[in-house]
Amino acid sequence: MLIFTDIKVDPERELSSLDQLWEVWEEETKAALGALEAGKLVALYKVSGQRRVLAVFDVESTDELDQIIMAGLPMAHYLEFEQVLPVREYAAFAEDVRNRWNTTTS
């Protein structure tokens, strides 16, 4: 299941300094790159000029996504998930269109 997320970093919540933000963000980058390597993230982008990240997760379920977001991210307490949207590969959609959404039922 592919899930698109639009994530805003809100460092003003509990961080005491800019140095602390950089330290936590460095830990987050390590986790994010590890998730890319492991295939749990299939796309990850930093929005230029903003404290915002766009990511596409590949998870088995919404439970797994919740576990990653709530317990697996070093910056979990500083992140606001502004959008969480299920998405699908466009090629699969195109195939459904070509088939006119015909499905076989048994």
C-alpha positions in Angstrom: 0.0 0.0 0.0 1.5 3.3 -1.1 0.8 6.3 1.1 1.7 9.9 0.2 2.5 12.2 3.1 3.0 15.9 3.3 4.9 16.5 6.6 5.6 19.9 8.2 8.4 20.1 10.8 7.4 22.2 13.8 10.6 22.8 15.8 9.0 25.5 18.0 7.1 22.9 20.1 9.8 21.6 22.5 13.2 22.3 21.1 15.3 24.7 23.1 17.8 25.7 20.4 18.6 25.6 16.7 21.5 23.3 17.5 19.0 20.8 19.1 16.9 21.0 15.9 19.9 20.1 13.7 20.8 17.2 16.0 17.3 15.7 15.9 17.0 16.4 12.2 20.4 14.6 11.6 19.0 11.5 13.4 15.8 11.8 11.3 17.9 11.9 8.0 19.7 8.7 9.1 16.3 7.0 9.8 14.9 8.2 6.5 17.8 7.1 4.4 17.6 3.7 6.1 13.9 3.5 5.3 14.7 4.3 1.7 17.3 1.5 1.6 14.8 -0.9 3.2 12.1 0.0 0.7 9.6 1.4 3.3 10.0 4.8 1.7 9.9 4.8 -2.1 10.2 8.6 -2.6 11.4 11.3 -0.3 11.7 15.0 -1.0 12.6 18.1 1.0 10.6 21.2 -0.1 13.0 23.9 -0.9 12.9 26.9 1.5 10.5 25.3 3.9 10.6 22.9 6.9 8.5 20.4 4.9 9.1 16.9 3.6 7.1 15.0 1.0 7.3 11.2 1.3 5.7 8.1 -0.2 5.7 5.1 2.1 5.2 1.5 1.0 3.5 -0.3 3.9 1.5 -3.4 4.5 -1.3 -1.6 6.4 -2.4 1.6 8.0 -1.3 -0.1 11.3 2.2 -0.3 10.0 2.2 3.3 8.9 0.9 4.4 12.3 3.7 2.4 14.0 6.3 4.0 11.8 5.0 7.5 12.3 4.3 7.3 16.0 7.3 5.2 17.2 9.8 4.9 14.4 10.7 8.5 13.6 13.2 10.4 15.7 11.3 13.7 15.0 7.9 12.2 15.6 7.0 14.8 18.3 8.0 17.7 16.0 6.1 16.5 12.8 2.7 17.5 11.6 1.3 15.2 9.0 -0.7 17.6 6.9 -1.8 15.1 4.3 -1.8 11.3 4.4 -3.2 9.9 1.2 -3.4 6.4 -0.3 -2.0 6.4 -3.8 -1.5 3.9 -6.6 1.0 3.5 -9.4 -0.3 5.4 -12.5 0.5 2.5 -14.8 -1.9 0.3 -12.8 -4.6 3.0 -13.1 -4.0 3.2 -16.9 -4.4 -0.6 -17.2 -7.8 -0.3 -15.4 -8.8 2.4 -17.8 -7.8 0.3 -20.8 -9.8 -2.6 -19.4 -12.7 -0.2 -18.6 -12.5 -1.4 -15.0 -13.7 -4.9 -16.0 -13.0 -7.3 -13.2 -13.7 -11.0 -13.2 -15.9 -12.3 -10.4 -16.1 -15.9 -9.4 
